[in-house]
């Protein structure tokens, strides 16, 4: 199992993902960084009502999210076989730089901040896609909830311990996402725009964990 798939590392990433979503919603004009489905709903509604400027607030993060996926795929292809620095570490470095800048942006640049956080979230969800071999998303819950519930149902039917283990992994990831969102919401009230730097600290910890050599 790769270090990037460990439960502890995945829990940290999910915590950070939840915090980022709470941050953009509470601090940056009630726009979602991760929940792009919500942005699509609000964008479409405002376009049809003729609220063009409001609709653009939700369209721009969507475009930034797609760009984040695109850039990450290109970086993975370019540096996949690099021996000096793993491509996932490059993504984490870029993500931290982006979020450091976001924390310094004034309220007049909320749209730019939301686009940057959505770009960062997209890079993260594209880069870290497995926890102990199970496909998951570190920045959203719907897929994790589906997989966790499905696995739990399979366990109740077949009493397969592997299904229960899988379900607990997904529910655990959702729990950490929720805790991150809650702390992000509370911290936003006190620290405002700088709250996002908590995610930077978490991502730095993830980077250090990935650099740490396993014990013999």
C-alpha positions as a printed Julia matrix, in Angstrom:
216×3 Matrix{Float64}:
   0.0     0.0     0.0
   1.33    3.44   -0.91
   1.81    5.96    1.91
  -0.63    8.3     0.13
  -3.38    5.69    0.7
  -3.0     5.46    4.48
  -6.1     6.08    6.59
  -4.4     8.74    8.73
  -3.19   10.72    5.73
  -6.6    10.4     4.03
  -8.32   11.6     7.22
  -6.11   14.71    7.29
  -6.92   15.45    3.65
 -10.64   15.02    4.27
 -10.47   17.3     7.31
  -8.8    19.91    5.12
 -11.39   19.43    2.38
 -14.26   20.03    4.79
 -12.57   23.12    6.19
 -12.07   24.58    2.71
 -15.75   24.15    1.82
 -16.85   25.83    5.06
 -14.31   28.59    4.46
 -15.53   29.62    1.01
 -19.18   29.4     2.06
 -18.78   31.42    5.27
 -16.03   33.86    4.32
 -16.12   34.18    0.54
 -19.75   34.86   -0.35
 -21.56   31.54    0.17
 -19.91   29.72   -2.72
 -18.85   26.06   -2.42
 -15.24   25.13   -3.08
 -15.88   21.37   -3.36
 -19.62   20.84   -3.81
 -19.75   21.75   -7.48
 -23.23   20.21   -7.81
 -24.5    22.95   -5.5
 -22.72   25.54   -7.62
 -24.34   24.16  -10.78
 -27.8    24.41   -9.21
 -27.27   27.99   -8.03
 -25.61   29.02  -11.28
 -28.41   27.64  -13.44
 -31.1    29.18  -11.23
 -29.53   32.63  -11.37
 -28.88   32.49  -15.11
 -32.54   31.68  -15.73
 -33.62   34.51  -13.42
 -31.39   36.9   -15.32
 -29.04   37.43  -12.38
 -25.94   37.29  -14.54
 -23.39   38.63  -12.06
 -24.59   36.26   -9.33
 -24.55   33.32  -11.74
 -20.94   34.09  -12.63
 -20.01   33.73   -8.95
 -20.89   30.05   -9.28
 -19.69   29.5   -12.85
 -16.13   30.68  -12.21
 -15.39   28.12   -9.45
 -16.71   25.39  -11.76
 -14.27   26.42  -14.47
 -11.44   26.64  -11.92
 -12.28   23.14  -10.61
 -12.14   21.7   -14.13
  -8.83   23.48  -14.73
  -7.43   22.01  -11.52
  -8.26   18.49  -12.71
  -6.68   19.22  -16.11
  -3.46   20.66  -14.67
  -3.09   17.8   -12.19
  -3.46   15.19  -14.9
  -0.77   16.93  -16.94
   1.59   17.12  -13.96
   1.03   13.44  -13.17
   1.85   12.48  -16.75
   4.93   14.71  -16.84
   6.44   13.71  -13.46
   5.03   10.21  -12.91
   8.43    8.58  -13.29
  10.44   11.3   -11.54
  12.92    9.92   -9.01
  13.77   13.2    -7.26
  10.31   14.4    -6.3
   7.02   12.5    -6.41
   4.33   14.14   -8.5
   1.92   14.1    -5.53
   4.37   16.19   -3.54
   4.49   18.7    -6.4
   0.7    18.97   -6.23
   0.76   19.48   -2.46
   3.36   22.23   -2.84
   1.26   24.01   -5.47
  -1.85   23.61   -3.33
  -0.14   25.17   -0.32
   1.13   28.12   -2.36
  -2.35   28.75   -3.74
  -3.99   28.64   -0.3
  -1.36   30.9     1.27
  -2.2    33.49   -1.38
  -5.94   33.0    -0.81
  -5.58   33.81    2.89
  -4.03   37.17    1.99
  -6.71   38.23   -0.53
  -9.09   40.99    0.6
 -12.87   40.64    0.49
 -13.04   42.58   -2.77
 -11.39   39.6    -4.44
 -13.75   36.9    -3.17
 -14.38   35.56   -6.66
 -10.65   35.09   -7.25
 -10.34   33.45   -3.83
 -13.19   31.02   -4.56
 -11.68   30.11   -7.91
  -8.3    29.49   -6.3
  -9.74   27.27   -3.56
 -11.81   25.31   -6.1
  -8.67   24.88   -8.2
  -6.83   23.62   -5.12
  -9.63   21.22   -4.16
  -9.69   19.79   -7.67
  -5.95   19.12   -7.56
  -6.38   17.33   -4.23
  -9.33   15.15   -5.25
  -7.56   14.18   -8.49
  -4.3    13.37   -6.71
  -5.51   11.38   -3.7
  -8.12    8.89   -4.86
  -7.65    5.84   -2.66
  -7.65    5.01    1.04
  -6.24    1.55    1.75
  -7.07    0.54   -1.8
 -10.65    1.84   -1.72
 -11.55    4.6    -4.15
 -12.72    7.71   -2.28
 -12.94   11.51   -2.51
 -11.16   13.66    0.08
 -13.08   16.86   -0.71
 -16.71   15.74   -0.94
 -19.09   13.24    0.69
 -21.7    11.94   -1.76
 -19.57    9.19   -3.31
 -18.15    8.18    0.08
 -21.64    7.98    1.56
 -22.84    5.8    -1.3
 -19.88    3.41   -1.06
 -19.99    3.27    2.73
 -23.71    2.52    2.85
 -23.44   -0.05    0.06
 -20.61   -1.84    1.87
 -22.51   -1.81    5.16
 -25.56   -3.32    3.45
 -23.34   -6.04    1.98
 -21.95   -6.76    5.44
 -25.43   -7.13    6.93
 -26.35   -9.54    4.15
 -23.17  -11.63    3.87
 -21.4   -10.96    7.2
 -18.24  -10.29    5.2
 -15.71   -8.58    7.46
 -14.03   -6.93    4.49
 -17.29   -5.16    3.63
 -17.57   -3.88    7.2
 -13.97   -2.65    7.14
 -14.61   -0.87    3.87
 -17.79    0.74    5.22
 -16.0     1.96    8.36
 -13.25    3.51    6.26
 -15.77    5.52    4.23
 -17.8     6.58    7.27
 -14.58    7.59    9.03
 -13.58    9.78    6.09
 -17.01   11.44    6.17
 -16.63   12.03    9.9
 -13.29   13.78    9.46
 -14.69   15.86    6.6
 -17.57   16.91    8.87
 -15.26   17.8    11.74
 -13.12   19.85    9.37
 -16.19   21.67    8.08
 -17.38   22.4    11.62
 -14.02   23.7    12.79
 -13.66   25.65    9.56
 -17.02   27.33   10.13
 -16.2    28.28   13.72
 -12.66   29.44   12.89
 -14.01   31.55   10.03
 -16.0    33.64   12.5
 -12.84   34.45   14.44
 -10.05   34.54   11.88
 -11.9    35.4     8.66
  -9.89   35.08    5.45
  -6.81   33.72    7.24
  -8.72   30.59    8.32
  -7.62   28.88    5.12
  -4.07   28.8     6.45
  -5.16   26.0     8.76
  -5.46   23.88    5.62
  -1.95   24.94    4.62
  -0.64   23.59    7.95
  -2.5    20.32    7.43
  -1.17   19.92    3.89
   2.34   20.62    5.15
   1.89   17.8     7.67
   0.7    15.51    4.87
   3.76   16.43    2.8
   6.1    15.66    5.71
   4.39   12.31    6.26
   4.88   11.42    2.62
   8.57   12.38    2.77
   9.16   10.28    5.88
  10.98    7.05    5.1
   9.35    3.85    6.36
  11.09    2.02    9.19
  12.92   -1.16    8.3
